[in-house]
Amino acid sequence: MQKLDKNSIKLGVIGCGKMASAILGGIMNNKFLNSENIFVYDINNDSKNKLIQKYNFNNSNSIEDLVSKVDIIFLATKPFVVLDILNKIKTNYKNQIILSILAGVKIEKYSSVLNNAKIIRIMPNTPALVNEGMSAICSNDLVSYDEFNFAFELMQNCGKVIKTNENKMDIITALSGSGPAFYFRIIDLMAKSAQKLGLSYDEAILLSSQTALGSAKMIMENNFNIEQLITNVTTPKGCTEVGNNVLNESNINNILDETIKKTMQRAIELG
């Protein structure tokens, strides 16, 4: 791609599931790209057609057809089908940039099928659905500054983005990629504990969810000084101190260490 003009760049999306839909929604809501320049393909016609009907994207009936028409290829399929997808891309591949959100799949695997390909790996997460996503991006050395910056700006349309190295991507997959599910579980468990003590679940889940949201926002707006924030809400010999003592005396650190470690190991296996 010789010129990164957002008004004319043609983006081809392979895989139209929830994550791709969230990212495309952010792109459209912020008018980052023109809908007439976006082509979509999915083996599931229902998923593809929902996006086409909502945003007036171009329909592609095959991966080969899509690749022949676009400047950038956005991969959003399941990781275990990546080699089949790459072999279909190869048929009409003309050295387009590959943007991939496939968990665990290393740049080396893409390069093994597509020689000298420009690969940008992205690890997003599902809060992109509410424009509060967290993404990490890395690339191989064939990607130019402008090309990398395009991908970075694209992902900013659905939340925050950091630049990283590929050797950190599996850890990031465990922490922020899978992390929403872990936070959902913790928020739910805290609500259910309060429910056992007399609140309705509707009351408890609202209180728990908003408390989590507000606490996260305070961390972001106070330079990530978590220990100070804990001190600020903890009165000596008060309620919070008692709860903190329970947490400090529990096995929660080891449980969370094991959660992130096992999730990271699975990401490594997928690659």
C-alpha positions as CSV (number, residue, x, y, z in Angstrom):
1,M,0.0,0.0,0.0
2,Q,1.6,3.2,-1.2
3,K,-0.5,5.8,0.5
4,L,-2.4,5.6,3.8
5,D,-5.4,7.7,2.9
6,K,-8.3,6.8,5.2
7,N,-10.8,8.1,2.7
8,S,-9.8,5.5,0.1
9,I,-8.3,2.6,2.0
10,K,-10.2,-0.6,1.3
11,L,-10.5,-2.9,4.4
12,G,-11.4,-6.5,4.1
13,V,-12.7,-8.2,7.2
14,I,-12.6,-12.0,7.4
15,G,-14.8,-13.1,10.3
16,C,-17.8,-11.2,11.5
17,G,-18.3,-12.3,15.1
18,K,-18.8,-10.1,18.1
19,M,-15.3,-8.8,18.4
20,A,-15.1,-7.8,14.7
21,S,-18.5,-6.3,15.0
22,A,-17.5,-4.2,18.0
23,I,-14.4,-2.9,16.2
24,L,-16.3,-2.1,13.0
25,G,-19.0,-0.4,15.1
26,G,-16.3,1.9,16.6
27,I,-14.9,2.6,13.2
28,M,-18.3,3.5,11.8
29,N,-19.4,5.6,14.8
30,N,-16.3,7.7,14.6
31,K,-16.3,7.8,10.7
32,F,-12.7,6.6,10.6
33,L,-13.3,4.7,7.3
34,N,-16.0,4.9,4.6
35,S,-18.5,2.1,4.7
36,E,-18.3,1.7,0.9
37,N,-14.6,0.8,1.3
38,I,-15.2,-2.1,3.7
39,F,-15.7,-5.6,2.5
40,V,-16.8,-8.4,4.8
41,Y,-16.8,-12.2,4.6
42,D,-17.9,-14.9,7.1
43,I,-18.8,-18.5,6.6
44,N,-21.8,-17.7,8.7
45,N,-24.0,-15.6,6.4
46,D,-26.2,-14.4,9.2
47,S,-23.3,-12.7,11.0
48,K,-22.1,-11.2,7.8
49,N,-25.5,-10.0,6.6
50,K,-26.2,-8.2,9.9
51,L,-23.2,-6.0,9.4
52,I,-24.0,-5.4,5.8
53,Q,-27.6,-4.4,6.6
54,K,-26.5,-2.2,9.5
55,Y,-23.6,-0.4,7.8
56,N,-24.0,-1.0,4.1
57,F,-20.7,-2.8,3.8
58,N,-19.7,-4.7,0.6
59,N,-20.5,-8.4,0.6
60,S,-17.7,-10.9,-0.3
61,N,-18.8,-14.4,-1.2
62,S,-15.3,-15.9,-0.7
63,I,-12.0,-15.1,1.0
64,E,-10.3,-15.2,-2.4
65,D,-12.8,-12.6,-3.8
66,L,-12.3,-10.3,-0.8
67,V,-8.5,-10.4,-1.0
68,S,-8.5,-9.4,-4.6
69,K,-10.4,-6.1,-3.8
70,V,-8.8,-4.8,-0.6
71,D,-5.7,-2.9,0.6
72,I,-5.7,-4.3,4.2
73,I,-6.9,-7.7,5.4
74,F,-8.4,-7.9,8.9
75,L,-8.5,-11.4,10.4
76,A,-11.1,-12.1,13.0
77,T,-11.7,-15.9,12.8
78,K,-11.1,-18.6,15.3
79,P,-7.3,-19.3,15.8
80,F,-7.5,-23.0,14.9
81,V,-8.6,-22.3,11.3
82,V,-5.8,-19.8,10.6
83,L,-3.8,-22.0,8.3
84,D,-6.8,-22.8,6.1
85,I,-7.6,-19.1,6.0
86,L,-4.1,-18.1,5.1
87,N,-3.9,-20.7,2.2
88,K,-7.1,-19.1,0.8
89,I,-5.7,-15.6,1.2
90,K,-2.5,-16.7,-0.6
91,T,-4.4,-17.4,-3.8
92,N,-4.9,-13.6,-4.5
93,Y,-2.5,-12.1,-2.0
94,K,-0.6,-9.0,-3.2
95,N,1.4,-8.2,-0.1
96,Q,-1.4,-6.4,1.7
97,I,-1.0,-5.6,5.4
98,I,-2.5,-8.4,7.6
99,L,-4.2,-7.2,10.8
100,S,-5.0,-10.1,13.1
101,I,-6.9,-10.3,16.4
102,L,-6.4,-14.1,16.6
103,A,-5.3,-15.1,20.1
104,G,-2.0,-16.9,20.4
105,V,-1.2,-17.1,16.7
106,K,2.4,-15.9,16.2
107,I,3.7,-13.7,13.4
108,E,5.9,-16.6,12.4
109,K,2.9,-18.7,11.5
110,Y,1.5,-16.0,9.1
111,S,5.0,-15.6,7.5
112,S,5.3,-19.3,7.0
113,V,2.4,-19.2,4.5
114,L,2.7,-15.6,3.2
115,N,6.3,-14.8,2.4
116,N,7.5,-11.3,3.4
117,A,4.0,-10.3,4.6
118,K,3.4,-7.3,6.7
119,I,1.9,-8.6,9.9
120,I,0.3,-6.5,12.7
121,R,-1.0,-8.5,15.7
122,I,-3.8,-7.0,17.8
123,M,-5.1,-8.2,21.1
124,P,-8.5,-6.4,21.8
125,N,-11.1,-7.2,24.4
126,T,-14.9,-7.3,24.5
127,P,-15.4,-3.9,26.3
128,A,-14.8,-2.6,22.8
129,L,-18.6,-3.2,22.5
130,V,-19.2,-0.2,24.8
131,N,-16.2,1.8,23.4
132,E,-14.1,1.0,26.5
133,G,-11.8,-1.6,24.9
134,M,-8.2,-2.2,25.7
135,S,-6.0,-3.3,22.9
136,A,-2.3,-4.1,22.5
137,I,-0.5,-4.0,19.1
138,C,2.8,-5.4,17.8
139,S,4.2,-6.0,14.3
140,N,7.0,-7.5,12.4
141,D,9.8,-5.3,11.0
142,L,8.3,-5.1,7.5
143,V,5.5,-2.8,8.7
144,S,6.3,0.9,8.3
145,Y,5.7,3.6,10.9
146,D,2.7,4.9,8.9
147,E,1.2,1.5,8.5
148,F,1.6,0.7,12.2
149,N,0.1,4.1,13.2
150,F,-2.9,3.4,11.0
151,A,-3.6,0.2,12.9
152,F,-3.1,2.0,16.2
153,E,-5.6,4.8,15.2
154,L,-8.1,2.2,14.0
155,M,-8.2,0.5,17.4
156,Q,-8.5,3.8,19.2
157,N,-12.0,4.0,17.8
158,C,-13.1,1.5,20.4
159,G,-11.0,2.3,23.4
160,K,-7.4,2.6,24.6
161,V,-4.4,1.1,22.8
162,I,-0.8,0.3,23.8
163,K,2.2,-0.6,21.6
164,T,4.0,-3.8,22.7
165,N,6.4,-6.6,21.7
166,E,5.2,-10.0,20.5
167,N,6.9,-11.8,23.4
168,K,4.4,-10.0,25.7
169,M,1.3,-10.8,23.7
170,D,0.4,-14.0,25.4
171,I,0.6,-12.3,28.9
172,I,-1.6,-9.5,27.6
173,T,-4.1,-12.0,26.2
174,A,-4.4,-13.5,29.7
175,L,-4.7,-10.1,31.4
176,S,-6.8,-7.9,29.2
177,G,-8.0,-10.2,26.4
178,S,-9.5,-12.8,28.8
179,G,-9.7,-10.4,31.8
180,P,-13.2,-9.1,31.3
181,A,-14.6,-12.6,32.0
182,F,-12.6,-12.7,35.3
183,Y,-13.9,-9.3,36.3
184,F,-17.5,-10.3,35.4
185,R,-17.1,-13.3,37.7
186,I,-15.7,-11.3,40.6
187,I,-18.4,-8.6,40.2
188,D,-21.1,-11.4,40.1
189,L,-19.7,-13.2,43.2
190,M,-19.6,-10.0,45.3
191,A,-23.2,-9.3,44.3
192,K,-24.3,-12.8,45.2
193,S,-22.5,-12.5,48.6
194,A,-24.6,-9.4,49.3
195,Q,-27.7,-11.2,48.0
196,K,-27.2,-13.9,50.6
197,L,-27.2,-11.2,53.3
198,G,-30.5,-9.7,52.2
199,L,-30.3,-7.6,49.0
200,S,-32.1,-8.5,45.9
201,Y,-29.8,-9.6,43.1
202,D,-30.8,-6.6,40.9
203,E,-29.8,-4.2,43.7
204,A,-26.6,-6.1,44.4
205,I,-25.4,-6.4,40.8
206,L,-26.0,-2.7,40.2
207,L,-24.1,-1.8,43.3
208,S,-21.3,-4.2,42.5
209,S,-21.0,-3.2,38.8
210,Q,-21.0,0.6,39.4
211,T,-18.5,0.2,42.3
212,A,-16.2,-1.7,40.0
213,L,-16.6,0.9,37.2
214,G,-16.0,3.8,39.6
215,S,-13.0,2.2,41.2
216,A,-11.4,1.5,37.8
217,K,-12.0,5.1,36.8
218,M,-10.4,6.4,40.0
219,I,-7.3,4.2,39.3
220,M,-7.0,5.6,35.8
221,E,-7.4,9.2,37.1
222,N,-5.0,8.9,40.0
223,N,-1.8,7.8,38.2
224,F,-2.5,4.1,39.1
225,N,-1.6,4.8,42.7
226,I,-3.6,1.8,44.0
227,E,-2.1,1.5,47.5
228,Q,-2.9,5.2,48.2
229,L,-6.5,4.7,47.0
230,I,-6.9,1.7,49.3
231,T,-5.6,3.8,52.2
232,N,-8.0,6.6,51.4
233,V,-11.0,4.4,51.7
234,T,-9.8,2.4,54.7
235,T,-10.5,3.8,58.1
236,P,-8.4,2.3,60.9
237,K,-10.5,-0.3,62.8
238,G,-13.3,0.4,60.4
239,C,-15.4,-1.8,58.0
240,T,-13.1,-1.7,55.0
241,E,-10.1,-2.7,57.2
242,V,-11.9,-5.8,58.3
243,G,-12.7,-6.8,54.7
244,N,-9.1,-6.0,53.6
245,N,-7.8,-8.3,56.4
246,V,-10.0,-11.1,55.1
247,L,-8.5,-10.6,51.6
248,N,-5.0,-10.3,52.8
249,E,-5.3,-13.5,54.8
250,S,-6.9,-15.5,52.0
251,N,-5.4,-17.3,49.1
252,I,-6.6,-14.8,46.5
253,N,-3.1,-13.8,45.3
254,N,-2.3,-17.4,44.5
255,I,-5.7,-17.9,42.8
256,L,-5.3,-14.9,40.6
257,D,-1.6,-15.8,39.8
258,E,-2.8,-19.2,38.7
259,T,-5.7,-17.8,36.7
260,I,-3.4,-15.5,34.6
261,K,-0.7,-18.1,34.3
262,K,-3.0,-20.9,33.0
263,T,-4.7,-18.5,30.6
264,M,-1.3,-17.4,29.3
265,Q,-0.2,-21.0,28.8
266,R,-3.4,-21.7,26.8
267,A,-2.6,-18.7,24.5
268,I,0.9,-20.1,24.0
269,E,-0.6,-23.5,23.0
270,L,-2.9,-21.8,20.5
271,G,0.1,-20.4,18.7
